[in-house]
């Protein structure tokens, strides 16, 4: 998607690359969070690692909805924060919700300055759309459903023309380096040809995406296997709320992997969910109908499909002949599957879309390990709680990237007091990865119970005997163990054997025990706010 060939973008097998050179800042991941952070740091030197060519296999580029921000005079940061808190089912940190809502307009202006062509009204104002669980139209879009692609194109160009940014393509971080005191001192990385090397650094930032690739039906790239969570956990960092996985209600059900997405904005425009007989069913499940929170819509679609009635998104009246112009990505995906959404309803199914849990961070993006920051979907900042508000993910990524850059701007680089040590982590062979994805979809999906979660953990135990410390298995175990421990239903976590929410609401915090087994704690909903 982004043109390669700039002098700072190269594979580490070239002679100009130095394996032994100490880096100032290493950023793991080249999605929105990683690239925006690099640009905010510039001209301070940083190195960005990406396993694919710059701009490819980044979930940010696939985001269709846009970026939520209180930009309309009739809107406010307080209203945006209130919507965020309400959607998060009791687990959003109100301090974080208010902070990202207040910073949102400034970050949109940053993206405009970078050349992102957000849609405009005839009067020249930003055109804002309404999405599920928002009380106001506040989502800035690009050509209807091209926001992620347009933002990433602008960021890639800016990175390739900015001072101080080194991009290493075809490189994947596989473990964190630590000194004898436990401070993170860089990463162990692997080239696409399988060769491993160490990248020592003063500061390390994980922005390596989420965990959607652990599921058989997902809208995420296959590379989204929970690497950041696994590496941080193995190094001793605190992990927060890994059980909260958000299933997008309306993945286009045409048997593709990853599944193409029918954006939330279609329902904001008036598209209806119907069964095969043409009956609209959402009001049977929630008074907000199609604009109910994502978890409610996902469970409704799951129930209709399980009952054999099927689920389709009908946009014939709401969008109709305007589909090619207003929603070109969805239109192209449908037409390539011989579905004309102007004349036919779109078959849909829930798909793993976003991991609300992740590496616990404070208000400035710091993890619980010295020298390690975290940003984007890899992080659990307290912004999303149990159920992310639509289009808040891009917002959170740019807000926290800017805050990390501001914190590191005046920070002095710190070199390790001793040699870097790494916790060796492995990959998972294709047959086991395929099996894991099926198990996670079946047993740790939209609806869970003690029996299915225990079965998933037993499968993970058996696979771990064949592949000790495989990163996908570590991430899957954290999700499954936390889901089994949470004996209630809340937001994106639904337990059919515990369908009600418990009181009071508590967050899950996990760290590695001395025997390597996850140790699970419960805490109040706003530990991050206390670290401000």
N, C-alpha and C positions, 0 to 999 in steps of 0.2 A: 504493500500500500504506500510505503514511503520510499522515495528514491534513495538508493544507497550509493556509495562511492565518494562521499565526502571524506576529507583527509582524517577526520577523527573517528570514522566508523570503519572498523576492520575486524578481521578474524585474528585471534591471538596466535595463529601459527605463522604470521608474517614477521619478518625480521625486526620491524620497527617496534614490536611489542616486547616489553620487559616483564618477565614473570616475577623477578625478585624485587622490582622497584616497589617501595612502600607508597601506598595511595593515601591521599588525604581522606576522601570519603568514597566508599563503595556503595552503590545503589543496586540492589538486586531486583530486577524487573523493569521493563520499559513500557508499561501501560501509562495511563493518565497520571497516576500518583508519582511514579518514578520520573517521568519526563518533566512534569511540572515542577517537581522538586529540583531537578537538575537545572532548569532554567532560572528558578528563583535563587539558586546558589551562585550561578554564573556572575562574575568570572572566577569565583573560587573553584579550584580544580575538583572534579569528581569523575568517577568511572561508573558507567551504567552497564550492567550485564543483561543480555537478552539471549534466550536460547534459539531465537529465530531471527531472520532479517528484521531490521528496525521497523516497527509498526505492524508486524504480522504476529498472529497468535496472541494478541492482546485483547482481553475481554472488553476493555474500554471501547475499542473500535466497533464492537458489535452492539453497543448500547443504542437503542432506538429512541427512547423517550426524550431524554435531554437532561438539563440541569435545573433543579428547583431552586428558586431564589425569590425573595419578596421584592419584586421590581415594580409592581404596579402601585400607583398612589393609593389605591383602595386596600392594599395589602400592608402587612407589617411583619417585622421579625418576630414579634410576640405571637401573632397568629400562626406563622410558619412553625415556630417552636411548639406551640400548643398542638398542632396537627401531628408533628413528629412524636410528641409524647403520647398522644392518644393512640396512634398506630402501634407504638412499641409495647403495648400491653403491660405497662407497669414497670418495665425494666430500662427505660431510657433515662440517662442522666440529664436532668433538666438544665444543668450548667452547660453541658456540651450541646444540647439542643438549641439553647439560646445563642451560644457562641457561633455555631455554624450558620444559623439563620441570620445573625447580624453581619457576619463576614461574607455571606453569599453574594450580595450585589457587587462588592469590590472584586471578588474573584471572577464574576462574569465579565466585568470591565477588563480585567487582565486578559481574558480569553479573546475579547473583542480586539484588544490591542495586538494580540498575536495573529489576528486575521481570521478568527472563526466567524463564518457568515451566518450568524443566527438569523432566523426568520424575522421579517419586519412587517408592520402594518402599513396600510396605504399612507398613513401620516408619518411614518418613519420610526415609530416606537417599536420596541421588541414585541413580537407576537408571542403571547403566552398561552399555553394550553392547560386544560384541567385534566388531572389524573386522579386515580382512585385514592380516597381518604384525604385529599386536599380540600380545604374549604374555599380556596380561591384558585383561579387560573394563575399559575406561577411557574410553569415549566418552559424554559427557553429551548426551542427546537431548531433544527436545521432541515429544511425541505421535508418537513413532516416527521421522517423517521431516520434521518441520516446524521444525527447529532454526534454520536460517538465517532463515526468515520471522519467527519469534518474536523472535529476537535483533534483527533490523533494526527491527521494530515498536517494541520497547522503546527502542532507541537513538534512533529518530526522535522519539519522544515526549519523551525526555530532552533532546535537542538543542533542540527547540522551546520548552522551558521553562527553559533554562539561560542564565545571563548571559554576555554577551560573544561569542556565536556568531552570525555573520551567514552566511546560506545564500543563494547566488545560483543560482536554478533557471534551466534553459534556457541554461546557459553552459558552453562547452567550451574548455579550454586548448589552444592550437594551437602554442605555442612558448614557450621560456624567454627571459626578459630577462637580459642580462648587462651589467656595467659594463666599462670598458676593461681592467680587470685580470682579467676572467673570472669574477668573483663573480656568482652568480645573484641577481637583484634583483627577481624577480617573474615574471609570465607575461603573454604576449599571449593574449587570450581572444576568443571569437566567440560572439555571441548566436545564438539559433535563427533570427532573421531575416537572418543573414549579416553583420551589422555587427561589426567588430572593434574592440577597445580594449585598452589596457594596464592591468594591475593591478600597480603597484609594491609591493614588500613587503620587509620586513627578512629574513624567512625563508620559504622555499617548500618544501612537502612534496608529493611525488608519491605518490598512493595511488589511481591511476586504473585499477587492474585489470590484467588479463592480455591475452593475444593470441589467445584461442580463436576470435574472429570472423574470423580470417584463414583458417580452415578451413571447408570446405563442410559437414562433419558435426561439430557442436560442441554442447556443453551450455551454452555461454556466451551472453550477450547479444550482439547484432550490433554493439554499440558497442565491444566488447572487441577493439580492432584494434592493440594494441601502442603506443598513443600515448605512454605514459610512457617506454618504451624508446627510441622514435624521437626524442622531444624531448631526452632526456638525452644520447643518443649524438650528436646533431647539435650540442649545446652543448659536447661534449668530455668527457662523463663516461665512466667505465669501465663496460662491460657484461660481465656474467659468465654463462657457461653457457647461452646462448640456445638451443642445440640441444636442451636437455632439456625436451621437451613431453610432458606426461602425458595419455595417452588413457584415459578412464574405460572400463572393459571393458563395462559394461552400460548403455549408452544404449538407450532403448526404440526399436526399429527400426520406426517407423510413418510414415516419410517427412516428419517435421515439422522445421522449422528455426526456432529451435534444437530439438535433440532432447530430449525429456523423459528424465529419469534414473530408473533403478532402483537405489536406494541400495545401497551396499556392505553395509549392515546386514542386508539380506535374506540374503546368503550367510553372514553371521555367525549368523543365526537357523537356518541349515541348508538354505537353498535350493540346488539343484544346477543346474549347467550341463549341458545335454543337446543332442544333435544331433536332426535331424528324426525319426530312427528311435527316439528315446527313450534312446539310449546316453549315459551320463555319461562325459565325456571328459577332465576336468581332471587326473585322476591319470595320464593318459598323458603329461602335460606337466610336472607338478611334484608332488613328494611331499606338499605341503601342500594339494593339490587346490584347492577353491574359495577357500580362505583364503591362497593364494599372493600374493606382492606384485602390485600392480596391473599392472605392465608384463608380468609373466609371464601373467597372466590375459588381458590385452588381446591379446597375441600368439597365445595359444591360440585365442581366439575368432576372430581374424583368419585363422588357418590353417584352422580348420574351415569358415569361410565361403568362403574362397578355394578349398577343396577341393570345394565344392558341397554339403557336408553340413548347412550352416546351424548356428545357435546359438540356443538358447532358455534362459531362466532359469525353472526349474520350482520354484515355491514352494507348490504345491498341498498338499503334506504338511506342510511346515515352518510355513506361515502359514495357508493355507486360509481358512476362514470368518472368521478374525479380521482379514483384510486391511483392511476399511474403517476399523477402529479403530486398528490398530497401524501401518499405513502408508497414511494417507489420501491423500497426494500421489500416490504411485505408483498406488494404486487408481483415483483419479480420472483420471489420465493414460491408464491402460489402458482403462477403461470408455469414455472419450470416443473411443477408437479401436476400439470394439466387441470388446475383449479382456477377458474376465472372469478375472483372475488366480487366483481361487478354484477355477476349473475348467479353465483353459488355461495352458500355459507362455507366457512372455512372449518375443517375438522381440527379440534384443539385438544390438548392434554396438558396436565401440569408437568413441568420439568424443573429439575434442580437448576437454580438460576443465580443465587447469591448466598454467600456464607456470612451471616451476621456475627457469628463468633469469630475468634481469632486470637492473635497475640495481644494480651492486655497492654494498654498504653495509657499514659496520663494526658493532660490537656496539651502538652507540647510534643506528643508523639514518642515519648521515652518508654521503652519496655522496662521490665523489672531487672534487666541485666545492664550493667554499665557498658557504654559503648555501642549499644544496640537500640535503634529506633525502628518504628514500624508505621506503615502508612497504607491507605487504600484498603482493599478487601482483605488483605493479610491481617489487618488490625481489628481489635475490638476496643473502640473508643468510648462506648456508652451512647453513641449517637442513634443506633438502630434498635436497641432493646431486643424484644422478642419478635419483631416484625418490622422490617425496614419500610419507611414511607417511600412511595414511588419517586424515582429520580433524585433521591437524597444521596445515592452512592457517589455519583460524580461530584456532587457538592462537598461531601465529607472528604473525598480524596484531595481536592484542590485546597480546601481550607487547612487541612492538617499538613499538607506538603508545604504550604507557605509558612506555617508556624514552625515546622521543623527547620526550614531554611533560615528563618529569623533567629531561632535559638542557636543554630550552628554558625551563624554569620560572624559572631564575635568570639566563638569558642576556640580555644587553642587546641591544635592537634595533639593528641597524646599517644606516644608510642608505648608498646607493650614493655613491661618490665622483665619479660621472659619469653621463651620460644612459644610460638603458637601451637596449641593442641586442638585437635578436632575430634568430635564424636563421629566415628565412621558410620555413615548411613548409606543404605543401598537402594537399588531400584527393584522393581517387581517385574518378573517375566510376564510376557503377554498373556499366556493362559491364565495365570493367577490374577492379573489385572482385569481381564474380562470377567472372571468369576467374581471378583470383588465388586465390580460395577453392578452386576446382576444382584448380588446379595444386598448391597446398599439400597438399590432401587426397591427391592421386594420387602426388605425387613426394616429399613431405616428411612422410609419415605414419607409420603404425605400423612399416612395414618400408621401409628406405631403401637405396640403393646409389649409387655414384659417378655412374652414368648418369642416374638419376632426379634426383639433386641438381643435377647440371650442367644438366639440362634446365630445372629450376626457376629456376636463376640466369639462364639465357639468356632465359627468359620475363620475369623481373623486369627485366633489362637493357632489353628492348624496351619494356616498359611504362613504365620510367623515362624513356625518351626522349619519351614523350607527357605524362608527369606528373612532371617533375623534383621531387625532394624531397617526394614524397607520403609521409605518415607510415606508411600500411600497407605500402608498398613497402620503406621503410627497415627496419621491423621484420621483414618477411619475408626480406629479404636477410641480416640478421644471423642469423636462425635457420638459413637454408639454407647460408650460408657456413661457419658453425661446424659444422654437421652434416657438410659435405663435408670439412672439415679434420680432424674426429675419426674416424680410421680404426680404429675398434674398436666393439664393442657394449658398452653399459653402461647399466643402468637403462632409462629411457624412450627412449634412443637406440639403435636396433637397425639395424646395417648388415649386410645379407645377404651382402655381399661381404667383410666383416670380422666374422664372427660371434663371435669371442672377445674378451675384455677384455684390454687391454694392461697392462703393469706398468712403472713404478708408475702409480697413478691420478693424473691431473692435471686441474685445472680449466681451462676456457677463459676468457681475458680478452680483450676487444676494445675498442679505441678507434678514433676516426676519425683516419686519416692526413692528412697535409698535402694530398693530392690528393683527399680525400674517400672514399678506398677503405678499408674496414675493415682494421685491423692486428690480427692475432691472435697472442696469446701463450699459453703454457701455464705453470701455476703449481702449487704444492703444494696439497693439499686444504683448507688452513686459513689463507688469508691474512687473513681477518677476525679470527680469534683474536689475531693478532699486533698488531691495531690497538686492542685493548682499552684 
